[in-house]
Amino acid sequence: MSIFWNLLFYCLLTTVSTGREYSGKETPQQEADRVKNLPGQPPVKFRHYAGYVKLRPHEEKALFYWFFEAQEAPSQKPLLLWLNGGPGCSSIGYGAARELGPFLVKDKERLKLNKFSWNRAANIIFLESPVGVGFSYTNNSKDLQELGDRVTAIDNYAFLIGWFKRFPSFRSHDFYIAGESYAGHYVPQLAEVIYEGNKDTKKGSYINLKGFMVGNAVMNDVTDVKGIIDYAWSHAIISDQEYYGIVKDCDFSKENKSKACEMRVGGLLEAYSEIDIYSIYSPICISDYQRAVSAKLLVAPHLLTSHDLWHTLPAGYDPCTEDYIDKYFNNEDVQKALHANITNLSYPYTLCSAVIRKWNDSPNTVLPVIKKLLHAGLRIWIYSGDTDGRVPVTSTRYSINKMDLKIRKEWRAWFHKKQVAGWMEVYEGGLTFATIRGAGHQVPVLAPEQSLSLFTHFLSSHTLPSSRF
């Protein structure tokens, strides 16, 4: 761990110059990043910006961001960084353009307003991370061979330091991080780097971190896998025989699996082959039906990823239209308006990276990091759409139980518009766990109103509504 922090602060020293004090005025680079005349965009009153932040002077690495000011009173609203997972999937294509951003891709040429965008409650940065994802790039191919959780956390921190230099008026805002899926690693790991970095008194490096929120999050390999198996059985996707066969033949705590276990897991994946594992009750596209190939939304434990079927499961809520996002962001006029692809990348924009082929480090648990930051006083909420089969609510519950936290407020329903929106529990130290009823892996897609309610309550630290009225 000492090597990690030494490397971090070396990177920090080569990134941060004397911090610009709050001025309330736009910097020249900030104004240059302002997005104007975005093709297909409906008219709005709030400003948005997009572009690159170079990470360190001695490297050729730059991360691409898209930043939306809050729809009203941005100077008085908190600042959120949103991260999608993968590793290797785009926070622009998924988070911004499909889930919680103000503009959702309607077709290959048009955007539509999202009535439940999270920028109703906060200023939001969507970051494509690490390099090789979306428009983020490196001019050194060796960098793509060195990616992993550690490099991602350090690079995301370097991005933030550079971003606050460009947007100094947001430096004093309350800052939060949120994400889903493999961002269950990214978010707490970045929060830890910020927490440790804030101990350095260097002027300009302090980030006003208040907390984080993660959804359907990869957090702990053993409980993640156990939760997948139990969820499939409890939702009638696999038979009793298949379930008890897996329990008998598989030891999830061991890296190497027996042939019998591998066959059992193959049967589990085959059971998912005709439905959407990310949202088990959603229809899949049957227009010109072929078995859909799943987007690589998350890394799963080796037990599952060793099977070819893991990467060919139907996925996507509306996979008939998913390629509109690819087509929209591959439009040269769109890229020009967003100040994207300035280096003329040798590959097209894709929702999930085709150039990241190696991931060097992925700890089997981030629970100790979460506990550390909980004890440090950060506000931490974990949420789960309860129709996701990939990182199901059972996995999340098992992982939270593994932290052995005492319950402060017992399990109860929470409400939105007089209907049960899900269930929740609060633990000593302030950890809140909430489910979203009827939502899949990407909660804002299927429960946009409930997800916005969840987010606004998280920001305010107010408990979720406990009654219909």
N, C-alpha and C positions, 0 to 999 in steps of 0.2 A: 504493500500500500504506500510506503514511503516513496518508492520510485514513481508511482502515479502522481502524488502531490508535487514532487520535485519537477516532473515534466509539465504538470499543469501550470505551476508558477513561472517556469521558464517561458512557456507559451504566453502567459499573461504579460510578462515583462516586455516581450517583443511585440505585443499587440497594443498595449495601452500607452498612449501619450498622456500629457497633462489633461485631465478631464475638463471639458467645456462646462462652465457653470450654466444653470438654468437661465434661459434668456427669454423664453416665450416666443421666439422668432424662428422662422424656418432657416435652416442652413442651406447654402447653395446646393449641396448634394441632395438634401431632402427635397427641395423644389424640383431638381432634375429628375427625381424618382416619381414625381406625381403622375398618376395615370390619367390621361385625357384621351377622349375619342376611342375608347375600347369598343371594338366591333360587337354589335348586338346587345350592348349594355342599356338597360332601361335608365331613365334619368333619376338621379338621387341628389340629395343636398349635402351628404357627407363626403369627405375627401378620402381617396385611397392612393396608395403608393406601392411601387414594386421595383425590384432591382436586386443588385448583388452587394454583398458585404464581403470584401476580401479578408481572409482570416488572419494572416500574418505576412509581413513584408517579405520574408525570405522564402515563402511558398507560393505556389500557383493554385491555391484552393480558394474557391468563393462559393458561398451559399446564397441561394435565391429565396427571396421572401416576397410576400404580398401582405400589405398592412392596410387595415380598414379602421378609420376613426369611428368612434361610437356615433350612432345616428343622431344623438342629441347630447349636448354639453360634454364633448370629449375631454375637456380640461378637468372635468370633475369625476370622470369615470376611471376605474382601474384598467390596467393593461394585462392582457392575456397572451401567452405564447401557446399555440396549438401544434401538437406533433402527432402525425400518424405513425404507424409502425412498419412492419415488414419482417426484418429490416429490408428497406429498399422501396417503400411505397410513398407516394407523393401526398403531402399535406395540402397541396394546391388542388390536385385532381380529386382527392377524396374529401378532406376536411372542408376546404373552401368552396369547391364547385359542386359538391354533392350532398354535403351534410349540414353545416352550420354557418357557412358564409352568407353574405347578403345577396350574392349572385349565384344561382344554380344553373348549370348548363341545361338548356332546354332542347337544343338540337345542335348540329355541327356549326351553326352560324349565330345562334341567339342565346342570350341569357334571360333568366326570369328572376324577379324579386322573390326572396325568401322572407315570408312574413314573420318567421320565427328565428331569424338570424340572431346569433349570439352578440352581434355588435349593437343590438338594442340595449345591452347591459354593460358592454365593455369595449375598449379598443382592442383589436385582435391582430396579432402577427401570425400568419401561416408560414411555416419554415420548411423548405425541402431539404432534408438531411438524411444521411450524410452526403458527401460529394458522390456523384453518379446517380443521384435520385432526381428525376425531373430535369429542371434546368440548372441545378447546382453542378459545378464542374471542377475538375482538376486538369491541369496541363501536364501532369506527371502520372503516367499510368501505374507507377509503383504504388501511388497512394491508394488505388483501388484494391491492392493486395494486402493492405495493412488495416483495413476497416474492421471495426468491432465495437463493442459497447464503450470501451475506454476512449477510443479516438472520437467517437460520436459525442460523448459527453464533453470532452475538451473542446472540440470544434464548435459545438453549440454554444458553449460559454464564450468562446472567442467571438462568435457571431454577435451575441448579445452586447458585449463590451463595445464592439464596433458600431452596432445599431444605435446604442444610446449616445454615442458621439455624434451620430447623424441626426438623431431626434432627441436633443438634450432636454426639451420641454417635458418629456415623459419620464425623466430620470427619477423624479420624486413620487411618481404614481405608485400605488400599491400594485405589486406585480405577482401574477399567478401563472402556473403552468398547467396545461391539461392535455390529455391525449387518450388514445385507445389502443387496444391490441398489444403489439410489442412495445408501444410507448409505456406499457407497464414497467419496462426496463428504463427506457429513455427518460421519462419524467422524473422519477425519484433519483436517478443517477445524476441528472443535470441539477436537480434541487440540492443534492449533496455538494456538488462542485461549487454552486453559488454560495451555499451556507459556509463552506470552508473558505471560499474566496473573500467573503465579507469580513473575515477575521483580519484580513490585510487592510491596513489603514491607508493604502495608496489612494490618493485623491482621484476620483473618477471611476473607480472599480466597483463601488458599492451598488448592489442591486437590492431594491426594497421588497424582497421576497416575503410573501405572507402565507403561501400555501400552494397546494396542488390537488388536482382531481384526475383520476384515471378510470376508464371504463372498459369492461370486458378485457381485463388486463392480464397479460402473461406475467406471473410473479414468482412462481415456485414450481419447478418441473414436476415433482412427485405428486403434489396435490392437483396440479393442472391436469395431468393424465388421468388420475383417479376420478376427477370430476367429469372428464369427457366420457369415461366408461359408464359411470353411474347415471349420468344425464341421459345417455343413449338408451339405457335399459329402462329408466323411470319414465321416459317419454315414448316407450313402445317401439323404438327404432330397431333394437336388437332383441332376440328371443332370450328366454331364461337360460336355455342351453348355452347360447353364445356368451352371455354375461358370466355365468358361473364357470364356464371354460376359461375365460380370460382371468377371472379371480384365481382359479386353480393354477394356471400355467404361467402367469406373469408376475414378476417381482419388479415393480416400477422403480424401486430404489437402486437397482443395478443397471449399469450402462449396457452390458451385453445381454441380449435376450436369447432365449432358447428358440429353436425352430418351431416348437409347438406354440409358443407365445406369438411369434411373428405371424403364424397362420391365423391365430385367433384375431389378432389386430387387423389382418387383412380382411377378415369377415366383417369386422366393425365398419371399416371404410367402405366396403362393398355395400353395406346397408345404407350408407349415405349417398350412394352414387346416383340416385334418381331424384334427390331433393337438395335444397340449398342448405348446406350445413351451417351457414352464417345466420340463417333465418328460417327455421325449420317449417314454419307454416306458410311461408310466402310461395307463390307460384314461380316456376322458372320459365324462361323463354321457350316456347315450343314452335316458334316461327322458323321454318327450315331446320327442324330439330336435329342437332347432333349433340353428343355428350359435351356439355360446356366445360371449358378449361378454367379452373379457378384462378383468380388473381392471387398472388402470393402475399396475402394480407398479414401473415404472421409466421414467425419461426415456431415450430412445435418441437417437443422433445424428440430425440433421435428415434425412439420407439415408433413414432408415427411417420416422420419424414423419410425414413428408410423405405417406405412403400411408395411406389410410383402412383398409386391411387390417390395418395394425399394431395397431389398436385393436379389431379384431373376431376375433382369433385365439382358439381354444379355450384355456382355461386353468383350472387349479385343483385337480388331484389328485383331489378328489372334489367337483366343482362341483354335484352333486345336493344336497349338504348345506351349501354355503357360505352360503346365505342365512340359516341358523340363527344365525350370528354377528350379522348385522344385526338379526334379530328379538330376539335375547336382549338386546342392548345398547339397543334401542329400548323395552324394557319399563320402564315408569315405576318399578316397585318396584326393579328392578336399578339404575337411575340414582339413585334415592334412597339405596340402600345404599352406592353408590360415591361419593356426594356429587358427582354429575356433573350436567351440564346445569342448573346453578343459575340461569342467565340465560334459560332457556326459548328455546333457539335456534329460529330460524325455519325450520330444515331438519332432517330426521331424521339420526340417526347412520348413517354409511356407512363401509364398509371403506376406501374411498378417497374423498377430498374431491370434492364436486361444486361447491364454491364457490371453489376456487382455479383460476383460469383464465389466470393470467399468471405466468411465472417469469422474473425479470429478469436473473439472471446465473447462468451455469453454465459455469465454465471448462472448456476442452476437455481438460485434464489436471490431476490432483492428484498426479502422480508426484513433482514437486519437493517438495511438502509432506511426502510419505511419506519421501523421502530425508532431508529436514531433520530430521524427528523420529527417524528411525533413527540419524542421527549424534548426536542429542541423548541417546541412550541408552535410548529407550523400547523396550519389548518389542513387536514387531509380528508378528502372524501373519496370513496371507492364506490363505483356504481356498476350495475350489471343489467343489460337487457336480457330478459329471461327466456327468449326463444333462440338464443345463440347456442349452437352445438360445438363450436370450435373452442371458445373459452367460456364455457357455460357458467351459470350462476352457481352450480355445485362446486366447480373449481374455485371460484372466488370465495365461497363460504369456507371451504376446507382450508384455503390459504390464510384467511383472516383468523380462523380458529387456531392455526399453527402459531400465530403470534402470542397466543395465550393472554389476551387482554380481558380485563374485567368489564362486564356489561354495565353501563351507566343508565341507559334508557332502553327498555326492553322492546322486542320486535313488535311492530305495529304497522298498520296501513298508513300510507300518505295519499293525499287527494289532489286532484286537479279538475276544476270545473265540475265539482260535486261527484266525481267518479274516482274509484280507486286507481291511482296511477302506479302504485307499486307498494313495496314494503320497506321498512328501514329499521336500523338499530344503531345506537350510539355507544361507544366504548370509552372507558376511562382514558384520559389523555386527549380526548376530542375527536378520535377517528369516527367518521360517520360512514355507514354502509347503506346503500339504497338500491333497490331493484326498480326497473321500469317495466311495467306489465305490458307484454305483447311486443316488445322491441327486440330486434336482433343485435348482431355484432356491432353494427354502426347505428347506435341508438337514435341520433337525430333524423335518420332517414325515415324510420317507421313511427317514431313518436316525437315529432318536432316540437309540439307545444309542451309536452311533459319535460322534454330535455331542456328547453329554455327555462321552464320553471325551476327545474333542478339546479341549473347553472346560476340563476339569480339568487336563489336561496343560499347556495354555496358562497357566493360573493358577499352576501350580507351577513353570513354566519347565523341566519335565522333558521330555526327548525322547519322542516317541511310540514305543510298543513296536516293536521291530525283529525279533521272532521270534514264532512261534506259542505258545511255552511260556515 
